[in-house]
């Protein structure tokens, strides 16, 4: 009798482990959207069916975070939502990509996802390439798409002003923060639940410098983030217009971010000293 009970228990344990191994990975993709009535429908029309076809591998939820929209972005998303229960829509009065991402991340933390990330609504990153990004998180704390590392494919060629501006900005950032990433601004990133849990509550940047701030906080938290070559296509209708005001804001962002997180830097230094003393 004891032997039979032991065999039954062993079989139950085996089935439980097997179930865990075969369960789809739970993923949440946040989509910040500011007046995207022209692009959000084709974007969701590509992403929703693509990941529906991956349901044996991935259980994906999408959260569209509309921020300060004055067009039909929200009604369009809510109409699509009726046929897609894995689509959530947040309608925020305050604007700013950074604000939208933080609110989307905090909302996602209420559920136990394996991975949480974001993709821009412009379809510059097609769903199959975001899928590649998800696959790249196997042995790290997150993966970010990059247009500037070997193996990346960017088409059509970006306007020279944006290309040079982007590379110069990233060079400045690497010097300011000692970051190794060649592309901090590409609009496709994915992180583990724990990384989002540790970093998202501390985000302060409400605008376009949010990507830089996030990666800087990952560095402070000793998170292993991989930069992955991607296929990326420049899309019309961008809300990011190069101007003297934007350039000044980007150049000022490193010192602003450091100031915001000065206390955390000091805390990490104290923790490091304590560990050395224990050794």
Secondary structure as the mmCIF struct_conf table of DSSP 4:
data_model
#
loop_
_struct_conf.conf_type_id
_struct_conf.id
_struct_conf.beg_label_comp_id
_struct_conf.beg_label_asym_id
_struct_conf.beg_label_seq_id
_struct_conf.end_label_comp_id
_struct_conf.end_label_asym_id
_struct_conf.end_label_seq_id
HELX_RH_AL_P HELX_RH_AL_P1 UNK A 2 UNK A 22
BEND BEND1 UNK A 23 UNK A 23
HELX_LH_PP_P HELX_LH_PP_P1 UNK A 24 UNK A 24
STRN STRN1 UNK A 25 UNK A 33
BEND BEND2 UNK A 34 UNK A 35
TURN_TY1_P TURN_TY1_P1 UNK A 37 UNK A 39
HELX_RH_AL_P HELX_RH_AL_P2 UNK A 40 UNK A 52
TURN_TY1_P TURN_TY1_P2 UNK A 53 UNK A 57
STRN STRN2 UNK A 58 UNK A 67
BEND BEND3 UNK A 68 UNK A 68
BEND BEND4 UNK A 71 UNK A 72
HELX_RH_AL_P HELX_RH_AL_P3 UNK A 73 UNK A 81
TURN_TY1_P TURN_TY1_P3 UNK A 82 UNK A 83
TURN_TY1_P TURN_TY1_P4 UNK A 85 UNK A 86
STRN STRN3 UNK A 87 UNK A 92
BEND BEND5 UNK A 93 UNK A 94
HELX_RH_AL_P HELX_RH_AL_P4 UNK A 97 UNK A 108
TURN_TY1_P TURN_TY1_P5 UNK A 109 UNK A 110
BEND BEND6 UNK A 111 UNK A 111
BEND BEND7 UNK A 114 UNK A 114
STRN STRN4 UNK A 115 UNK A 119
TURN_TY1_P TURN_TY1_P6 UNK A 121 UNK A 122
BEND BEND8 UNK A 124 UNK A 125
HELX_RH_AL_P HELX_RH_AL_P5 UNK A 127 UNK A 135
TURN_TY1_P TURN_TY1_P7 UNK A 136 UNK A 139
BEND BEND9 UNK A 140 UNK A 141
STRN STRN5 UNK A 142 UNK A 146
BEND BEND10 UNK A 147 UNK A 149
TURN_TY1_P TURN_TY1_P8 UNK A 150 UNK A 151
STRN STRN6 UNK A 153 UNK A 155
BEND BEND11 UNK A 156 UNK A 156
HELX_LH_PP_P HELX_LH_PP_P2 UNK A 157 UNK A 159
HELX_RH_AL_P HELX_RH_AL_P6 UNK A 160 UNK A 177
BEND BEND12 UNK A 182 UNK A 182
BEND BEND13 UNK A 184 UNK A 184
BEND BEND14 UNK A 187 UNK A 187
STRN STRN7 UNK A 188 UNK A 192
HELX_RH_AL_P HELX_RH_AL_P7 UNK A 193 UNK A 199
HELX_RH_3T_P HELX_RH_3T_P1 UNK A 200 UNK A 202
BEND BEND15 UNK A 207 UNK A 207
TURN_TY1_P TURN_TY1_P9 UNK A 208 UNK A 209
HELX_RH_AL_P HELX_RH_AL_P8 UNK A 210 UNK A 220
TURN_TY1_P TURN_TY1_P10 UNK A 221 UNK A 222
STRN STRN8 UNK A 225 UNK A 229
STRN STRN9 UNK A 231 UNK A 233
BEND BEND16 UNK A 236 UNK A 236
BEND BEND17 UNK A 239 UNK A 239
HELX_RH_AL_P HELX_RH_AL_P9 UNK A 244 UNK A 260
TURN_TY1_P TURN_TY1_P11 UNK A 261 UNK A 261
HELX_RH_AL_P HELX_RH_AL_P10 UNK A 262 UNK A 278
#
